[in-house]
Amino acid sequence: MKIAITVDPEIPVPPLHYGGIERIVDMLVKGLVERGHDLTLFAHRESMVPCELVAYPGLKSQHTIDFLRNTLTVSRILNRQFDVVHSFGRLAYLTALLPTALPKLMSYQREPSIEQIKKALKIAKKGTLTFTGCSEYIAAKIRPYAPSRAIPNGVPMAAYQFTSEIESNAPLVFLGRIEEIKGTHIAIEVAKKSGHRLIIAGNIPADNEVYFQRYIKPHIDSEQIRYVGPVTDVQKNEILGKAMAFLMPILWNEPFGIVMAEALACGTPVIAFARGATPEIVHNGINGYLCNTIEEMIDAVKEIKKLKRNDCRCVFEERFSDVAIVSQYETLYEQIRAKSNAYY
C-alpha cells in the first residue's frame, strides 16, 4: 500500500529525548517499510526515517501562521495517490482531506476531544474517517460517535533484552516523570513498608520541582531509595531488566503507559493501580498485579516472586511488540480502504 502518516511538528521522529508518540510513529514507519509498503511521513524537518519525509514549514502548532502553513502542507496529499492517510497529530491538520474519498485514520494517544471529533465527522465524507485509541479506555470514549478500535502502544522487540534471572535482592523500580499524578511518593512508601530497595528514574518537570523537593528528595539516601535522574534507552533497559518489579502507582487515568510494555519486554512484572488502561495491560497473577490501595500494592510486592519472567516477555511479544502492533495497523489499513471503496 501507499501510506501517508502525519505527526505533529514539534518533535523529530524518532525523538532525541522525550516523545512517546514520536517513538510509536518511528516504530510503525520502520515496520511498514520493512514489509514493503510505500511510506511518506509528514513531520519535523530533522526527522530521520527510512521513507520519504515531507518537512513541516512551521514548528509550533499553537502558532497560527505555523498551523496554517502546516495544514496547507498536509493538504498537498490530495495531489498524490495514497491508499490511506494515518494521523498521529492534530485532527485539524486533516481539514482539507476530510470531505474527500481518501480513507483516513486518526489515532489518539491521549484523551480525545469529542467536540472536535463531532465537527470532523460533519465535514468528512461518509465512510472515510476511522479512529483508534491506544487502549480500549480511549477507544471506548470515541465509539459512541464514530468507528473506533483499540490498538495498543508497544516497543521494538529487539530494543529490549529479556532478563530471565535476577538477583535475590533485586530492587523495585519507578520509571517516569517525577510528578504527583505518577505517584512517585507512593512508590517510595511501598518500598519502605515492604523493605525493598527502590530505584527512581525520570525527569523532574519544572512545575513539579516543589513536589520533588518536599515529597521525594527527603527520602533519597542512595541506599534504600536512589534517584538516578533521566535515563537513556540503554540505561532504561538495564534498570528495568534487573528489577524485581516495576511500580506504577498512578493517580490519574493513564491512556496507556509505554513504560509498562518496556518493563514486560525485559521480563519484569508490573504492579499498578487499576486506573485508565492498566487493567488492559496487567493480568493478575500472570504479568503483574492490579491494586486499588497502597496496602494492596505492598501485598503484591510480597507475591511478586510467584510470577514467571518468561510469561511477562511472552505477553509483551504477543500484544505489545513492534511485530504485533504493525500487524494490527496493517490489517486495519486494508479494512478501512475496502470500507471506503464500498461507498463509491
SVG drawing of the C-alpha trace seen along z (x, -y; Angstrom):
<svg xmlns="http://www.w3.org/2000/svg" viewBox="-23 -34 47 53">
<polyline fill="none" stroke="black" stroke-width="0.4" points="0.0,0.0 0.9,-3.6 0.5,-5.2 0.9,-8.8 1.5,-9.2 1.3,-12.6 2.5,-13.6 2.7,-17.0 5.7,-19.2 7.3,-19.9 9.4,-16.8 11.5,-14.9 10.9,-11.2 12.5,-9.4 12.7,-11.9 16.1,-12.7 14.8,-12.8 11.1,-12.7 8.5,-11.9 6.2,-8.9 4.0,-9.4 7.1,-10.0 8.6,-6.7 5.4,-4.9 5.4,-6.5 9.1,-5.7 8.4,-2.0 5.4,-1.9 7.2,-3.6 10.2,-1.2 7.9,1.8 5.7,0.9 8.8,0.1 10.3,3.5 7.0,5.1 7.3,3.4 4.8,0.6 5.5,-2.8 5.6,-5.4 5.5,-9.2 5.9,-10.9 4.8,-14.5 6.9,-15.5 9.6,-17.8 12.3,-18.7 15.0,-16.9 13.3,-13.5 15.4,-10.6 13.2,-7.9 13.7,-5.2 11.0,-6.7 10.1,-9.9 10.0,-12.8 7.8,-15.9 9.1,-18.5 6.6,-20.9 7.5,-24.6 6.3,-25.5 7.4,-24.0 4.6,-25.3 1.1,-24.1 -0.1,-26.7 1.2,-29.5 -1.5,-30.5 0.8,-31.1 2.7,-27.8 -0.6,-25.9 -1.9,-27.3 1.3,-26.6 1.4,-23.0 -2.2,-22.4 -1.5,-23.5 1.5,-21.2 -0.7,-18.2 -3.4,-19.2 -0.9,-18.5 -1.6,-14.8 -4.5,-15.4 -2.1,-15.9 -0.8,-12.4 -2.4,-8.9 -2.4,-7.3 -4.3,-4.3 -4.7,-5.7 -3.7,-8.7 -2.9,-7.9 -2.7,-10.8 -1.0,-10.8 -1.1,-14.5 -3.8,-17.1 -7.1,-16.2 -7.3,-19.8 -4.4,-19.2 -6.6,-16.9 -9.3,-19.6 -8.8,-19.8 -8.8,-16.0 -11.9,-15.3 -14.5,-15.9 -12.6,-13.7 -12.9,-10.0 -9.4,-9.3 -9.5,-6.8 -8.4,-8.5 -7.4,-7.1 -7.0,-9.2 -5.1,-7.7 -5.4,-9.1 -2.7,-8.5 -4.3,-10.7 -7.9,-11.7 -9.8,-12.6 -11.6,-15.8 -15.2,-14.6 -16.3,-18.0 -13.5,-18.1 -14.4,-14.6 -18.1,-15.6 -17.0,-18.6 -14.8,-16.4 -17.5,-13.9 -19.8,-16.6 -17.2,-17.5 -15.9,-14.1 -17.2,-12.1 -19.3,-9.2 -17.3,-6.0 -13.8,-7.6 -12.9,-8.5 -12.0,-5.9 -10.4,-6.3 -8.2,-4.3 -7.2,-4.7 -4.0,-3.4 -6.3,-1.5 -9.9,-0.4 -10.1,-3.0 -9.6,-5.7 -11.3,-3.9 -14.5,-3.4 -14.8,-7.2 -14.9,-7.7 -17.1,-4.7 -20.5,-6.3 -19.7,-8.9 -17.6,-7.2 -16.0,-3.8 -13.2,-3.2 -11.0,-0.3 -8.1,0.1 -4.6,0.8 -2.2,0.6 1.2,-1.0 4.4,1.0 8.1,1.0 10.6,2.7 11.2,6.3 14.9,6.1 15.5,3.0 14.8,4.7 16.8,7.6 14.9,10.3 16.4,11.0 15.4,14.4 17.2,14.3 17.6,11.5 19.4,11.2 17.6,12.3 17.7,8.7 16.8,7.1 15.2,3.6 11.8,2.3 11.8,-0.4 9.8,-3.6 10.5,-5.0 8.7,-8.0 8.2,-11.7 8.6,-12.7 5.2,-14.3 2.3,-13.7 -0.1,-12.1 2.6,-9.5 2.7,-8.5 6.4,-8.6 5.8,-9.3 3.6,-6.2 6.4,-4.1 8.7,-5.3 6.1,-4.3 5.6,-0.9 9.4,-0.3 9.9,-1.3 7.0,0.6 7.9,3.8 11.5,3.5 12.9,3.4 15.2,1.0 13.8,-1.4 15.4,-2.9 13.7,-6.1 14.5,-7.2 13.0,-10.0 12.9,-13.8 11.5,-16.4 9.1,-18.7 9.7,-22.4 6.2,-22.7 6.9,-19.7 10.2,-20.9 8.4,-21.7 6.8,-18.3 10.2,-16.7 11.9,-18.8 9.1,-18.2 8.0,-14.6 10.8,-12.8 14.2,-14.3 14.0,-13.8 13.7,-10.0 16.6,-9.7 19.5,-8.1 21.4,-6.4 20.9,-3.1 17.3,-2.0 16.0,-4.9 18.0,-6.0 17.3,-8.7 19.3,-8.3 17.7,-11.1 16.7,-10.9 17.9,-7.7 18.8,-6.7 17.3,-3.8 20.3,-1.7 20.1,-2.6 16.4,-2.0 16.9,1.5 19.4,2.3 17.4,0.8 14.2,2.5 15.9,5.8 17.5,6.0 14.3,5.1 12.1,7.3 9.1,5.4 8.1,2.1 5.8,0.0 3.1,-2.1 1.1,-3.8 -0.7,-6.3 -3.2,-8.8 -4.7,-9.5 -6.3,-7.6 -3.2,-6.8 -4.2,-6.3 -1.6,-3.6 1.8,-3.9 4.6,-2.7 6.9,-2.0 4.8,1.0 5.4,2.5 9.2,1.8 9.2,3.5 7.4,6.6 9.8,6.7 12.6,7.1 10.6,9.8 9.8,7.6 6.3,7.8 4.2,4.7 2.4,3.7 -0.1,0.9 -3.1,-0.9 -6.1,0.2 -6.8,-3.1 -7.1,-4.1 -5.6,-1.4 -3.6,0.6 -6.3,3.3 -5.8,3.9 -2.1,4.5 -1.6,6.1 -3.2,9.5 -3.3,10.6 -1.0,13.5 0.4,13.6 2.5,10.5 1.9,8.5 -0.8,7.4 -3.5,4.7 -4.1,2.9 -6.6,0.3 -4.7,-0.8 -1.2,-1.2 -1.7,1.8 -2.7,4.0 0.4,2.8 2.6,3.7 1.0,7.2 1.6,7.6 5.3,7.0 5.3,9.9 3.7,12.1 5.8,11.0 8.3,13.9 5.5,16.3 5.3,14.8 7.4,16.1 9.5,13.6 9.1,15.6 5.4,15.1 5.9,11.4 8.0,11.5 5.5,13.7 2.7,11.3 4.9,8.5 5.7,10.3 2.1,11.3 0.5,8.0 2.9,5.1 5.9,5.8 6.5,3.9 5.6,7.1 2.2,7.3 1.4,3.5 2.5,3.1 0.4,6.2 -2.7,4.7 -2.3,1.3 -1.6,3.1 -4.8,5.1 -6.8,2.0 -5.5,0.1 -6.8,2.9 -10.1,2.9 -10.7,-0.9 -9.6,-1.1 -12.1,1.7 -14.8,0.0 -14.1,-3.4 -14.2,-2.0 -17.5,-0.2 -19.2,-3.6 -18.0,-4.7"/>
</svg>
